[in-house]
Amino acid sequence: MYQRTNLSNNLRIVSHPVKDRESVALGFWVGVGGRYEEDCIKGAAHFLEHIVFKGSKKYRRDQIKELIEGVGGTLNAFTSEEQTCYYAKIPGKHLEQTLDVLTNMVFEPTIASEEVAKEKTVIAEEIKMYHDLPQYYVLELFDGLVWPNHPLGKSLTGTQQSVGRIQKKDLGDFHRTHYTPGNVVVSACGAIDHARLVRLLQKRLGKLAGPRQSTFLKADNTQPQPRAHFFKKDTEQMHLALGMLGYDENNTDRYALSLLSIVLGGNMSSRLFNEVREKRGLAYSISSSTKSLHDTGVFMVHAGVDNQKIVETIEIVLKELAKVKSRGVTGDEFRRAKDYLKGQLLLALEDTLDHMLWIGETTISRDKFIPLAAVIKAIDQFAPKDLQRVAKEILQEEKLNLAVVGQVSSEQEKRLNELLGLG
């Protein structure tokens, strides 16, 4: 059973009580992420996520961690393109104390100048770490190709320069603008009583006010020709990300694209895994995935391959994309992909934390909760022919984007450009 209550200040509360559970998972979702930032403060959403843990009006930074971890709970947070989430999983009897900590740190952080200065160094090292890991850095380069000159195409953590410019006032202004009750969803799952949760939140946050929603720069979903970025780095293997624009979160065809992605590279039974790894041994890892955002989306193939085999690997990937457009998928592939997608959803929602994340993310992104039964129904409406239709619509050659990190030779770069039609 799912329940939702809106307080008078538009703070949204959604919960899913689960019988025979000892734990409660709580999430505070703020409708702001990397795409809401201007270049001069790029990385502010992620920076603020760090700073919130450094102390609040009521709790010191050590108390924030100890009051939750000290009762056997876990506390963490993440920033994405469109949301920031602070979450905890705790034994149910410690709900009130945990809720008090989370509300205070999220809505009343101290944002001390000395903590901002120290955290700049921490984030600078985080940026270096991701740039040193080619399997992650290639994804950042890929985003820059898909959404050039747009916040979505720029690093969530920001750059050394932008993070270095961010001051206490910038973070305070960002917090006042975006961390308002109308822009927050509280989600809970497990040993929870919805009415009690509402009372506790009303007591702590009911008198706060503020605007409901943040605004963002819309994505440009047009692409007249392929794009490529080759970042030359001394690595033991090359990492590639190849893909194109997909569907936004309101397009029901996003489920068909997810099914197509599973057929192509979603698991060890997929076409790309079999062709690239099993048959030819070109890569240790190869996979495909989709992502849907407010007004845009993406389909992507990601792999780490032998330095000498990058051209051959991409040739195979492109052939498989062309094949699924021309021939579609088999009935057996379609059935297995559908059962896999539904099975993964069902298994994930057995855990109270994953279930909390599910209901929180859907509510903060679309202002409505989509029950699992509705998702299953939406998946079941598709037939194999729909996957071929979606493949023809999305997997267009002129919309290809290819990012590669590794020891790319001039000859390899030339050949890859030719494959993309850029030669």
WOMO-V416284 format. One line per field, one symbol per residue. phi: phi as a letter, one per 40 degrees, with the letter a starting at -180 (. if undefined). psi: psi as a letter, one per 40 degrees, with the letter a starting at -180 (. if undefined). burial: + if it has 24 or more other C-alpha atoms within 12 Angstrom, else -. A space follows every 50 residues. Layout:
phi->???
psi->???
burial->???
This chain:
phi->.bbbbbcccgcbbbabcbcgbcbbbbbbbbcaacccbcdcbdhcccccdc cdcchbdbbccccdcccbccbgcbbaaabbcbabbbaabaddcbdccccc cccccccbccfcdccccccdcccdccccccccbdccccccccdcccbcfb dccbcccgbdccccccbdcccccccccbcbdcbbbbbaahcbbcccdccc ccccbcccbiccacbacccccbacacbaabbcacbcacbbbbiadbbccc ccccccccccccdcacaccccccccccccbgcacbaabababbdbaaaba bbabbddcbcccccdcdcccccccccbgbccccccccccccccccccccc cccccccccccccccbfacbcddccdccccccbdccccccdcccccdcbc bbbbbiccccccccccccccgbc
psi->hhihhhideehhhiighhifieihhhhhhhfiadeeiidefheddddddd ddeeiaddhidddddddddeeeiihaiihadeihhhiihihdefdddddd ddddddefidgidddddddddddddddddddegdddddddddddddgifi ddeihdeaiddddddhidddddddddddgideeihhiiibgihddddddd ddddedeiiiidiiiihiihfihdiiiihhhhigidiihihhaiibiiee heedddddddddddfeaeeidddddddddefdidhhiiiihhadeiaihi hhihihdeedddddddddddddddddeaiidddddddddddddddddded hddddddddddddddefihhiddddddddeeiidddddddddddghdeei hhhhhaghiddddddddddefe.
burial->-++++++-++++++++++----+++++++++++++++++-++++++++++ +++++++-+++-+++-++----++++++++++++++++++++-+++++++ ++++++++++++--++--++--++-++---+-++++++++++++++++-+ ++++++++++-+++++++-+++-+++++++++++++++++++++--++-- ++-+++-+-+-+++----+-+----++++++-----+++++++++++++- -++++++++++++++++++++++++++----+++++++++++++++++++ +++++++-+++++++++++++--++--++---++++++-+++-------- -++++++++++++++++-++-+--++-+++-+++-++++++++++++-++ ++++++++---++--++-++---
